[in-house]
Amino acid sequence: MTLDELIQRLRDFADARDWNPYHTPKNLVMALSGEVGELTALFQWLTPEEAAAAMDEPGLRAEVLDEIADVTLYLLRLADVLGVDLLAAADAKIDRNEHRFPVPRP
């Protein structure tokens, strides 16, 4: 599936349920923040080593995948509602970061 196909699937999902009146930028940002909080909670008390191995534990893996999916879907929906080309925005941000954080020279 492409990113554009996923965005269209989200649009269709919201349209079919008549959720567009609720998918305001404010509401989507709040929902996104909540989902990031749920993802954060999964890692909150893990050691760095446990966090690095999170995908090796089947129960935790399933939870992490679900929360990452939720974060992704809300971010895609927010970008779509705002008319933001997410890939172009991310690419431009990397360009800016390359200038802000140049590669150290030995």
Jmol script that loads the backbone (N, CA, C; Angstrom):
load data "model"
ATOM      1  N   MET A   1       0.841  -1.173   0.000  1.00  0.00           N
ATOM      2  CA  MET A   1       0.000   0.000   0.000  1.00  0.00           C
ATOM      3  C   MET A   1       0.889   1.241   0.000  1.00  0.00           C
ATOM      4  N   THR A   2       0.514   2.230  -0.771  1.00  0.00           N
ATOM      5  CA  THR A   2       1.257   3.490  -0.797  1.00  0.00           C
ATOM      6  C   THR A   2       0.715   4.434   0.267  1.00  0.00           C
ATOM      7  N   LEU A   3       1.481   5.477   0.532  1.00  0.00           N
ATOM      8  CA  LEU A   3       1.032   6.481   1.487  1.00  0.00           C
ATOM      9  C   LEU A   3      -0.259   7.143   0.999  1.00  0.00           C
ATOM     10  N   ASP A   4      -0.328   7.456  -0.278  1.00  0.00           N
ATOM     11  CA  ASP A   4      -1.549   8.073  -0.825  1.00  0.00           C
ATOM     12  C   ASP A   4      -2.753   7.147  -0.699  1.00  0.00           C
ATOM     13  N   GLU A   5      -2.546   5.860  -0.896  1.00  0.00           N
ATOM     14  CA  GLU A   5      -3.652   4.901  -0.751  1.00  0.00           C
ATOM     15  C   GLU A   5      -4.118   4.821   0.697  1.00  0.00           C
ATOM     16  N   LEU A   6      -3.172   4.866   1.629  1.00  0.00           N
ATOM     17  CA  LEU A   6      -3.531   4.837   3.047  1.00  0.00           C
ATOM     18  C   LEU A   6      -4.295   6.098   3.442  1.00  0.00           C
ATOM     19  N   ILE A   7      -3.843   7.248   2.957  1.00  0.00           N
ATOM     20  CA  ILE A   7      -4.551   8.502   3.228  1.00  0.00           C
ATOM     21  C   ILE A   7      -5.970   8.437   2.680  1.00  0.00           C
ATOM     22  N   GLN A   8      -6.134   7.928   1.481  1.00  0.00           N
ATOM     23  CA  GLN A   8      -7.471   7.801   0.899  1.00  0.00           C
ATOM     24  C   GLN A   8      -8.331   6.827   1.705  1.00  0.00           C
ATOM     25  N   ARG A   9      -7.725   5.743   2.170  1.00  0.00           N
ATOM     26  CA  ARG A   9      -8.474   4.793   2.994  1.00  0.00           C
ATOM     27  C   ARG A   9      -8.962   5.458   4.283  1.00  0.00           C
ATOM     28  N   LEU A  10      -8.118   6.294   4.881  1.00  0.00           N
ATOM     29  CA  LEU A  10      -8.530   7.034   6.081  1.00  0.00           C
ATOM     30  C   LEU A  10      -9.664   8.008   5.774  1.00  0.00           C
ATOM     31  N   ARG A  11      -9.554   8.715   4.641  1.00  0.00           N
ATOM     32  CA  ARG A  11     -10.638   9.623   4.229  1.00  0.00           C
ATOM     33  C   ARG A  11     -11.945   8.856   4.089  1.00  0.00           C
ATOM     34  N   ASP A  12     -11.885   7.735   3.385  1.00  0.00           N
ATOM     35  CA  ASP A  12     -13.081   6.923   3.158  1.00  0.00           C
ATOM     36  C   ASP A  12     -13.661   6.423   4.478  1.00  0.00           C
ATOM     37  N   PHE A  13     -12.784   6.014   5.394  1.00  0.00           N
ATOM     38  CA  PHE A  13     -13.204   5.526   6.707  1.00  0.00           C
ATOM     39  C   PHE A  13     -13.956   6.626   7.459  1.00  0.00           C
ATOM     40  N   ALA A  14     -13.385   7.833   7.483  1.00  0.00           N
ATOM     41  CA  ALA A  14     -14.029   8.959   8.178  1.00  0.00           C
ATOM     42  C   ALA A  14     -15.322   9.359   7.483  1.00  0.00           C
ATOM     43  N   ASP A  15     -15.315   9.396   6.152  1.00  0.00           N
ATOM     44  CA  ASP A  15     -16.521   9.755   5.388  1.00  0.00           C
ATOM     45  C   ASP A  15     -17.667   8.785   5.665  1.00  0.00           C
ATOM     46  N   ALA A  16     -17.367   7.494   5.671  1.00  0.00           N
ATOM     47  CA  ALA A  16     -18.403   6.478   5.866  1.00  0.00           C
ATOM     48  C   ALA A  16     -19.068   6.593   7.230  1.00  0.00           C
ATOM     49  N   ARG A  17     -18.362   7.124   8.186  1.00  0.00           N
ATOM     50  CA  ARG A  17     -18.885   7.244   9.549  1.00  0.00           C
ATOM     51  C   ARG A  17     -19.333   8.667   9.879  1.00  0.00           C
ATOM     52  N   ASP A  18     -19.240   9.548   8.892  1.00  0.00           N
ATOM     53  CA  ASP A  18     -19.591  10.955   9.066  1.00  0.00           C
ATOM     54  C   ASP A  18     -18.806  11.589  10.213  1.00  0.00           C
ATOM     55  N   TRP A  19     -17.508  11.299  10.267  1.00  0.00           N
ATOM     56  CA  TRP A  19     -16.653  11.801  11.342  1.00  0.00           C
ATOM     57  C   TRP A  19     -15.968  13.105  10.979  1.00  0.00           C
ATOM     58  N   ASN A  20     -16.090  13.578   9.755  1.00  0.00           N
ATOM     59  CA  ASN A  20     -15.363  14.776   9.347  1.00  0.00           C
ATOM     60  C   ASN A  20     -15.636  15.993  10.239  1.00  0.00           C
ATOM     61  N   PRO A  21     -16.868  16.195  10.716  1.00  0.00           N
ATOM     62  CA  PRO A  21     -17.079  17.346  11.606  1.00  0.00           C
ATOM     63  C   PRO A  21     -16.237  17.280  12.896  1.00  0.00           C
ATOM     64  N   TYR A  22     -15.839  16.072  13.283  1.00  0.00           N
ATOM     65  CA  TYR A  22     -15.053  15.889  14.505  1.00  0.00           C
ATOM     66  C   TYR A  22     -13.554  15.876  14.233  1.00  0.00           C
ATOM     67  N   HIS A  23     -13.196  15.715  12.971  1.00  0.00           N
ATOM     68  CA  HIS A  23     -11.781  15.649  12.614  1.00  0.00           C
ATOM     69  C   HIS A  23     -11.228  17.035  12.320  1.00  0.00           C
ATOM     70  N   THR A  24     -11.352  17.900  13.320  1.00  0.00           N
ATOM     71  CA  THR A  24     -10.779  19.235  13.226  1.00  0.00           C
ATOM     72  C   THR A  24      -9.299  19.128  13.587  1.00  0.00           C
ATOM     73  N   PRO A  25      -8.491  20.075  13.145  1.00  0.00           N
ATOM     74  CA  PRO A  25      -7.082  20.022  13.526  1.00  0.00           C
ATOM     75  C   PRO A  25      -6.877  19.922  15.043  1.00  0.00           C
ATOM     76  N   LYS A  26      -7.627  20.702  15.811  1.00  0.00           N
ATOM     77  CA  LYS A  26      -7.497  20.657  17.277  1.00  0.00           C
ATOM     78  C   LYS A  26      -7.785  19.261  17.812  1.00  0.00           C
ATOM     79  N   ASN A  27      -8.895  18.677  17.387  1.00  0.00           N
ATOM     80  CA  ASN A  27      -9.255  17.351  17.883  1.00  0.00           C
ATOM     81  C   ASN A  27      -8.253  16.290  17.459  1.00  0.00           C
ATOM     82  N   LEU A  28      -7.767  16.395  16.232  1.00  0.00           N
ATOM     83  CA  LEU A  28      -6.804  15.406  15.750  1.00  0.00           C
ATOM     84  C   LEU A  28      -5.473  15.525  16.481  1.00  0.00           C
ATOM     85  N   VAL A  29      -5.043  16.761  16.770  1.00  0.00           N
ATOM     86  CA  VAL A  29      -3.805  16.944  17.533  1.00  0.00           C
ATOM     87  C   VAL A  29      -3.968  16.373  18.939  1.00  0.00           C
ATOM     88  N   MET A  30      -5.117  16.603  19.546  1.00  0.00           N
ATOM     89  CA  MET A  30      -5.353  16.069  20.888  1.00  0.00           C
ATOM     90  C   MET A  30      -5.349  14.545  20.877  1.00  0.00           C
ATOM     91  N   ALA A  31      -6.001  13.953  19.874  1.00  0.00           N
ATOM     92  CA  ALA A  31      -6.025  12.494  19.766  1.00  0.00           C
ATOM     93  C   ALA A  31      -4.620  11.949  19.507  1.00  0.00           C
ATOM     94  N   LEU A  32      -3.869  12.637  18.647  1.00  0.00           N
ATOM     95  CA  LEU A  32      -2.494  12.233  18.365  1.00  0.00           C
ATOM     96  C   LEU A  32      -1.654  12.271  19.643  1.00  0.00           C
ATOM     97  N   SER A  33      -1.801  13.326  20.404  1.00  0.00           N
ATOM     98  CA  SER A  33      -1.069  13.449  21.656  1.00  0.00           C
ATOM     99  C   SER A  33      -1.409  12.308  22.614  1.00  0.00           C
ATOM    100  N   GLY A  34      -2.676  11.962  22.681  1.00  0.00           N
ATOM    101  CA  GLY A  34      -3.094  10.845  23.538  1.00  0.00           C
ATOM    102  C   GLY A  34      -2.462   9.533  23.115  1.00  0.00           C
ATOM    103  N   GLU A  35      -2.410   9.306  21.815  1.00  0.00           N
ATOM    104  CA  GLU A  35      -1.817   8.064  21.312  1.00  0.00           C
ATOM    105  C   GLU A  35      -0.309   8.032  21.547  1.00  0.00           C
ATOM    106  N   VAL A  36       0.351   9.171  21.406  1.00  0.00           N
ATOM    107  CA  VAL A  36       1.785   9.236  21.719  1.00  0.00           C
ATOM    108  C   VAL A  36       1.984   8.924  23.204  1.00  0.00           C
ATOM    109  N   GLY A  37       1.079   9.409  24.040  1.00  0.00           N
ATOM    110  CA  GLY A  37       1.149   9.105  25.471  1.00  0.00           C
ATOM    111  C   GLY A  37       1.008   7.617  25.739  1.00  0.00           C
ATOM    112  N   GLU A  38       0.109   6.957  25.014  1.00  0.00           N
ATOM    113  CA  GLU A  38      -0.057   5.517  25.194  1.00  0.00           C
ATOM    114  C   GLU A  38       1.189   4.762  24.748  1.00  0.00           C
ATOM    115  N   LEU A  39       1.817   5.206  23.674  1.00  0.00           N
ATOM    116  CA  LEU A  39       3.069   4.592  23.224  1.00  0.00           C
ATOM    117  C   LEU A  39       4.169   4.830  24.259  1.00  0.00           C
ATOM    118  N   THR A  40       4.232   6.041  24.767  1.00  0.00           N
ATOM    119  CA  THR A  40       5.218   6.381  25.790  1.00  0.00           C
ATOM    120  C   THR A  40       5.067   5.491  27.020  1.00  0.00           C
ATOM    121  N   ALA A  41       3.835   5.256  27.437  1.00  0.00           N
ATOM    122  CA  ALA A  41       3.580   4.452  28.630  1.00  0.00           C
ATOM    123  C   ALA A  41       4.127   3.034  28.489  1.00  0.00           C
ATOM    124  N   LEU A  42       4.153   2.509  27.263  1.00  0.00           N
ATOM    125  CA  LEU A  42       4.675   1.155  27.059  1.00  0.00           C
ATOM    126  C   LEU A  42       6.175   1.070  27.357  1.00  0.00           C
ATOM    127  N   PHE A  43       6.878   2.173  27.172  1.00  0.00           N
ATOM    128  CA  PHE A  43       8.329   2.187  27.352  1.00  0.00           C
ATOM    129  C   PHE A  43       8.775   2.864  28.647  1.00  0.00           C
ATOM    130  N   GLN A  44       7.834   3.477  29.348  1.00  0.00           N
ATOM    131  CA  GLN A  44       8.164   4.363  30.463  1.00  0.00           C
ATOM    132  C   GLN A  44       9.138   3.770  31.472  1.00  0.00           C
ATOM    133  N   TRP A  45       8.927   2.569  31.916  1.00  0.00           N
ATOM    134  CA  TRP A  45       9.742   2.017  32.988  1.00  0.00           C
ATOM    135  C   TRP A  45      10.715   0.954  32.512  1.00  0.00           C
ATOM    136  N   LEU A  46      10.895   0.840  31.203  1.00  0.00           N
ATOM    137  CA  LEU A  46      11.851  -0.134  30.678  1.00  0.00           C
ATOM    138  C   LEU A  46      13.264   0.433  30.739  1.00  0.00           C
ATOM    139  N   THR A  47      14.215  -0.437  30.938  1.00  0.00           N
ATOM    140  CA  THR A  47      15.608  -0.020  30.821  1.00  0.00           C
ATOM    141  C   THR A  47      15.910   0.197  29.338  1.00  0.00           C
ATOM    142  N   PRO A  48      16.992   0.864  29.009  1.00  0.00           N
ATOM    143  CA  PRO A  48      17.341   1.017  27.594  1.00  0.00           C
ATOM    144  C   PRO A  48      17.465  -0.330  26.878  1.00  0.00           C
ATOM    145  N   GLU A  49      17.991  -1.315  27.577  1.00  0.00           N
ATOM    146  CA  GLU A  49      18.142  -2.644  26.981  1.00  0.00           C
ATOM    147  C   GLU A  49      16.776  -3.304  26.747  1.00  0.00           C
ATOM    148  N   GLU A  50      15.884  -3.187  27.717  1.00  0.00           N
ATOM    149  CA  GLU A  50      14.542  -3.742  27.560  1.00  0.00           C
ATOM    150  C   GLU A  50      13.792  -3.046  26.432  1.00  0.00           C
ATOM    151  N   ALA A  51      13.939  -1.736  26.333  1.00  0.00           N
ATOM    152  CA  ALA A  51      13.275  -0.989  25.264  1.00  0.00           C
ATOM    153  C   ALA A  51      13.790  -1.420  23.898  1.00  0.00           C
ATOM    154  N   ALA A  52      15.097  -1.627  23.786  1.00  0.00           N
ATOM    155  CA  ALA A  52      15.681  -2.054  22.518  1.00  0.00           C
ATOM    156  C   ALA A  52      15.192  -3.438  22.104  1.00  0.00           C
ATOM    157  N   ALA A  53      14.825  -4.254  23.080  1.00  0.00           N
ATOM    158  CA  ALA A  53      14.362  -5.616  22.806  1.00  0.00           C
ATOM    159  C   ALA A  53      12.839  -5.727  22.842  1.00  0.00           C
ATOM    160  N   ALA A  54      12.135  -4.623  22.861  1.00  0.00           N
ATOM    161  CA  ALA A  54      10.671  -4.645  23.001  1.00  0.00           C
ATOM    162  C   ALA A  54       9.978  -5.475  21.932  1.00  0.00           C
ATOM    163  N   MET A  55      10.500  -5.467  20.743  1.00  0.00           N
ATOM    164  CA  MET A  55       9.841  -6.186  19.646  1.00  0.00           C
ATOM    165  C   MET A  55      10.082  -7.694  19.714  1.00  0.00           C
ATOM    166  N   ASP A  56      10.936  -8.129  20.637  1.00  0.00           N
ATOM    167  CA  ASP A  56      11.197  -9.560  20.807  1.00  0.00           C
ATOM    168  C   ASP A  56      10.188 -10.219  21.736  1.00  0.00           C
ATOM    169  N   GLU A  57       9.436  -9.422  22.484  1.00  0.00           N
ATOM    170  CA  GLU A  57       8.445  -9.950  23.430  1.00  0.00           C
ATOM    171  C   GLU A  57       7.075  -9.861  22.775  1.00  0.00           C
ATOM    172  N   PRO A  58       6.436 -11.007  22.473  1.00  0.00           N
ATOM    173  CA  PRO A  58       5.210 -10.986  21.665  1.00  0.00           C
ATOM    174  C   PRO A  58       4.096 -10.080  22.177  1.00  0.00           C
ATOM    175  N   GLY A  59       3.826 -10.077  23.468  1.00  0.00           N
ATOM    176  CA  GLY A  59       2.745  -9.238  23.990  1.00  0.00           C
ATOM    177  C   GLY A  59       3.046  -7.768  23.841  1.00  0.00           C
ATOM    178  N   LEU A  60       4.252  -7.371  24.206  1.00  0.00           N
ATOM    179  CA  LEU A  60       4.654  -5.976  24.092  1.00  0.00           C
ATOM    180  C   LEU A  60       4.738  -5.572  22.626  1.00  0.00           C
ATOM    181  N   ARG A  61       5.230  -6.462  21.805  1.00  0.00           N
ATOM    182  CA  ARG A  61       5.328  -6.186  20.362  1.00  0.00           C
ATOM    183  C   ARG A  61       3.960  -5.806  19.793  1.00  0.00           C
ATOM    184  N   ALA A  62       2.942  -6.582  20.120  1.00  0.00           N
ATOM    185  CA  ALA A  62       1.587  -6.314  19.610  1.00  0.00           C
ATOM    186  C   ALA A  62       1.099  -4.943  20.069  1.00  0.00           C
ATOM    187  N   GLU A  63       1.358  -4.608  21.329  1.00  0.00           N
ATOM    188  CA  GLU A  63       0.940  -3.302  21.852  1.00  0.00           C
ATOM    189  C   GLU A  63       1.689  -2.161  21.166  1.00  0.00           C
ATOM    190  N   VAL A  64       2.987  -2.330  20.982  1.00  0.00           N
ATOM    191  CA  VAL A  64       3.798  -1.294  20.329  1.00  0.00           C
ATOM    192  C   VAL A  64       3.320  -1.084  18.898  1.00  0.00           C
ATOM    193  N   LEU A  65       3.082  -2.173  18.175  1.00  0.00           N
ATOM    194  CA  LEU A  65       2.603  -2.054  16.798  1.00  0.00           C
ATOM    195  C   LEU A  65       1.275  -1.313  16.741  1.00  0.00           C
ATOM    196  N   ASP A  66       0.356  -1.629  17.640  1.00  0.00           N
ATOM    197  CA  ASP A  66      -0.941  -0.950  17.669  1.00  0.00           C
ATOM    198  C   ASP A  66      -0.790   0.545  17.941  1.00  0.00           C
ATOM    199  N   GLU A  67       0.050   0.898  18.908  1.00  0.00           N
ATOM    200  CA  GLU A  67       0.203   2.315  19.259  1.00  0.00           C
ATOM    201  C   GLU A  67       0.941   3.080  18.159  1.00  0.00           C
ATOM    202  N   ILE A  68       1.943   2.464  17.556  1.00  0.00           N
ATOM    203  CA  ILE A  68       2.618   3.121  16.434  1.00  0.00           C
ATOM    204  C   ILE A  68       1.643   3.318  15.284  1.00  0.00           C
ATOM    205  N   ALA A  69       0.794   2.337  15.052  1.00  0.00           N
ATOM    206  CA  ALA A  69      -0.223   2.480  14.001  1.00  0.00           C
ATOM    207  C   ALA A  69      -1.176   3.621  14.328  1.00  0.00           C
ATOM    208  N   ASP A  70      -1.620   3.712  15.571  1.00  0.00           N
ATOM    209  CA  ASP A  70      -2.525   4.800  15.967  1.00  0.00           C
ATOM    210  C   ASP A  70      -1.868   6.164  15.761  1.00  0.00           C
ATOM    211  N   VAL A  71      -0.616   6.296  16.176  1.00  0.00           N
ATOM    212  CA  VAL A  71       0.107   7.561  16.005  1.00  0.00           C
ATOM    213  C   VAL A  71       0.209   7.899  14.521  1.00  0.00           C
ATOM    214  N   THR A  72       0.560   6.914  13.731  1.00  0.00           N
ATOM    215  CA  THR A  72       0.702   7.124  12.283  1.00  0.00           C
ATOM    216  C   THR A  72      -0.611   7.555  11.657  1.00  0.00           C
ATOM    217  N   LEU A  73      -1.691   6.870  12.008  1.00  0.00           N
ATOM    218  CA  LEU A  73      -2.987   7.178  11.406  1.00  0.00           C
ATOM    219  C   LEU A  73      -3.476   8.568  11.785  1.00  0.00           C
ATOM    220  N   TYR A  74      -3.327   8.941  13.051  1.00  0.00           N
ATOM    221  CA  TYR A  74      -3.743  10.294  13.445  1.00  0.00           C
ATOM    222  C   TYR A  74      -2.867  11.359  12.796  1.00  0.00           C
ATOM    223  N   LEU A  75      -1.571  11.101  12.671  1.00  0.00           N
ATOM    224  CA  LEU A  75      -0.693  12.067  12.022  1.00  0.00           C
ATOM    225  C   LEU A  75      -1.047  12.212  10.542  1.00  0.00           C
ATOM    226  N   LEU A  76      -1.302  11.102   9.879  1.00  0.00           N
ATOM    227  CA  LEU A  76      -1.710  11.161   8.469  1.00  0.00           C
ATOM    228  C   LEU A  76      -3.024  11.908   8.301  1.00  0.00           C
ATOM    229  N   ARG A  77      -3.970  11.638   9.167  1.00  0.00           N
ATOM    230  CA  ARG A  77      -5.277  12.299   9.080  1.00  0.00           C
ATOM    231  C   ARG A  77      -5.129  13.797   9.325  1.00  0.00           C
ATOM    232  N   LEU A  78      -4.322  14.176  10.314  1.00  0.00           N
ATOM    233  CA  LEU A  78      -4.084  15.586  10.602  1.00  0.00           C
ATOM    234  C   LEU A  78      -3.450  16.276   9.394  1.00  0.00           C
ATOM    235  N   ALA A  79      -2.424  15.673   8.830  1.00  0.00           N
ATOM    236  CA  ALA A  79      -1.767  16.260   7.663  1.00  0.00           C
ATOM    237  C   ALA A  79      -2.747  16.396   6.508  1.00  0.00           C
ATOM    238  N   ASP A  80      -3.584  15.403   6.309  1.00  0.00           N
ATOM    239  CA  ASP A  80      -4.560  15.446   5.220  1.00  0.00           C
ATOM    240  C   ASP A  80      -5.566  16.568   5.438  1.00  0.00           C
ATOM    241  N   VAL A  81      -6.092  16.676   6.638  1.00  0.00           N
ATOM    242  CA  VAL A  81      -7.076  17.716   6.947  1.00  0.00           C
ATOM    243  C   VAL A  81      -6.470  19.111   6.772  1.00  0.00           C
ATOM    244  N   LEU A  82      -5.193  19.250   7.108  1.00  0.00           N
ATOM    245  CA  LEU A  82      -4.519  20.541   6.982  1.00  0.00           C
ATOM    246  C   LEU A  82      -3.967  20.795   5.581  1.00  0.00           C
ATOM    247  N   GLY A  83      -4.033  19.786   4.713  1.00  0.00           N
ATOM    248  CA  GLY A  83      -3.509  19.941   3.363  1.00  0.00           C
ATOM    249  C   GLY A  83      -1.993  19.917   3.303  1.00  0.00           C
ATOM    250  N   VAL A  84      -1.386  19.219   4.229  1.00  0.00           N
ATOM    251  CA  VAL A  84       0.072  19.125   4.293  1.00  0.00           C
ATOM    252  C   VAL A  84       0.531  17.869   3.564  1.00  0.00           C
ATOM    253  N   ASP A  85       1.483  18.040   2.649  1.00  0.00           N
ATOM    254  CA  ASP A  85       2.141  16.901   2.019  1.00  0.00           C
ATOM    255  C   ASP A  85       3.184  16.422   3.017  1.00  0.00           C
ATOM    256  N   LEU A  86       2.880  15.346   3.698  1.00  0.00           N
ATOM    257  CA  LEU A  86       3.710  14.876   4.795  1.00  0.00           C
ATOM    258  C   LEU A  86       5.120  14.514   4.338  1.00  0.00           C
ATOM    259  N   LEU A  87       5.251  13.868   3.200  1.00  0.00           N
ATOM    260  CA  LEU A  87       6.573  13.494   2.712  1.00  0.00           C
ATOM    261  C   LEU A  87       7.389  14.730   2.338  1.00  0.00           C
ATOM    262  N   ALA A  88       6.765  15.699   1.697  1.00  0.00           N
ATOM    263  CA  ALA A  88       7.468  16.927   1.340  1.00  0.00           C
ATOM    264  C   ALA A  88       7.880  17.695   2.594  1.00  0.00           C
ATOM    265  N   ALA A  89       7.001  17.757   3.583  1.00  0.00           N
ATOM    266  CA  ALA A  89       7.320  18.454   4.832  1.00  0.00           C
ATOM    267  C   ALA A  89       8.483  17.773   5.547  1.00  0.00           C
ATOM    268  N   ALA A  90       8.472  16.447   5.597  1.00  0.00           N
ATOM    269  CA  ALA A  90       9.546  15.709   6.261  1.00  0.00           C
ATOM    270  C   ALA A  90      10.867  15.876   5.513  1.00  0.00           C
ATOM    271  N   ASP A  91      10.812  15.823   4.192  1.00  0.00           N
ATOM    272  CA  ASP A  91      12.011  15.998   3.378  1.00  0.00           C
ATOM    273  C   ASP A  91      12.601  17.394   3.587  1.00  0.00           C
ATOM    274  N   ALA A  92      11.756  18.405   3.604  1.00  0.00           N
ATOM    275  CA  ALA A  92      12.215  19.774   3.829  1.00  0.00           C
ATOM    276  C   ALA A  92      12.813  19.929   5.228  1.00  0.00           C
ATOM    277  N   LYS A  93      12.244  19.261   6.205  1.00  0.00           N
ATOM    278  CA  LYS A  93      12.763  19.337   7.573  1.00  0.00           C
ATOM    279  C   LYS A  93      14.154  18.706   7.653  1.00  0.00           C
ATOM    280  N   ILE A  94      14.354  17.586   6.970  1.00  0.00           N
ATOM    281  CA  ILE A  94      15.685  16.968   6.953  1.00  0.00           C
ATOM    282  C   ILE A  94      16.688  17.918   6.302  1.00  0.00           C
ATOM    283  N   ASP A  95      16.271  18.584   5.217  1.00  0.00           N
ATOM    284  CA  ASP A  95      17.147  19.582   4.581  1.00  0.00           C
ATOM    285  C   ASP A  95      17.563  20.655   5.585  1.00  0.00           C
ATOM    286  N   ARG A  96      16.587  21.188   6.336  1.00  0.00           N
ATOM    287  CA  ARG A  96      16.898  22.222   7.330  1.00  0.00           C
ATOM    288  C   ARG A  96      17.819  21.676   8.425  1.00  0.00           C
ATOM    289  N   ASN A  97      17.563  20.430   8.845  1.00  0.00           N
ATOM    290  CA  ASN A  97      18.395  19.834   9.889  1.00  0.00           C
ATOM    291  C   ASN A  97      19.825  19.586   9.412  1.00  0.00           C
ATOM    292  N   GLU A  98      19.990  19.284   8.132  1.00  0.00           N
ATOM    293  CA  GLU A  98      21.336  19.104   7.597  1.00  0.00           C
ATOM    294  C   GLU A  98      22.146  20.393   7.710  1.00  0.00           C
ATOM    295  N   HIS A  99      21.488  21.521   7.569  1.00  0.00           N
ATOM    296  CA  HIS A  99      22.162  22.812   7.717  1.00  0.00           C
ATOM    297  C   HIS A  99      22.380  23.169   9.185  1.00  0.00           C
ATOM    298  N   ARG A 100      21.416  22.835  10.020  1.00  0.00           N
ATOM    299  CA  ARG A 100      21.530  23.146  11.450  1.00  0.00           C
ATOM    300  C   ARG A 100      22.562  22.264  12.150  1.00  0.00           C
ATOM    301  N   PHE A 101      22.657  21.021  11.693  1.00  0.00           N
ATOM    302  CA  PHE A 101      23.531  20.032  12.349  1.00  0.00           C
ATOM    303  C   PHE A 101      24.480  19.418  11.321  1.00  0.00           C
ATOM    304  N   PRO A 102      25.474  20.169  10.900  1.00  0.00           N
ATOM    305  CA  PRO A 102      26.394  19.625   9.891  1.00  0.00           C
ATOM    306  C   PRO A 102      27.188  18.439  10.440  1.00  0.00           C
ATOM    307  N   VAL A 103      27.654  17.611   9.536  1.00  0.00           N
ATOM    308  CA  VAL A 103      28.465  16.462   9.919  1.00  0.00           C
ATOM    309  C   VAL A 103      29.792  16.973  10.481  1.00  0.00           C
ATOM    310  N   PRO A 104      30.142  16.519  11.680  1.00  0.00           N
ATOM    311  CA  PRO A 104      31.414  16.979  12.274  1.00  0.00           C
ATOM    312  C   PRO A 104      32.594  16.532  11.410  1.00  0.00           C
ATOM    313  N   ARG A 105      33.535  17.422  11.321  1.00  0.00           N
ATOM    314  CA  ARG A 105      34.761  17.079  10.573  1.00  0.00           C
ATOM    315  C   ARG A 105      35.817  16.630  11.568  1.00  0.00           C
ATOM    316  N   PRO A 106      36.552  15.582  11.216  1.00  0.00           N
ATOM    317  CA  PRO A 106      37.594  15.080  12.146  1.00  0.00           C
ATOM    318  C   PRO A 106      38.731  16.049  12.333  1.00  0.00           C
TER     319      PRO A 106
END
end "model"
wireframe off; spacefill off
backbone 0.3
color backbone group
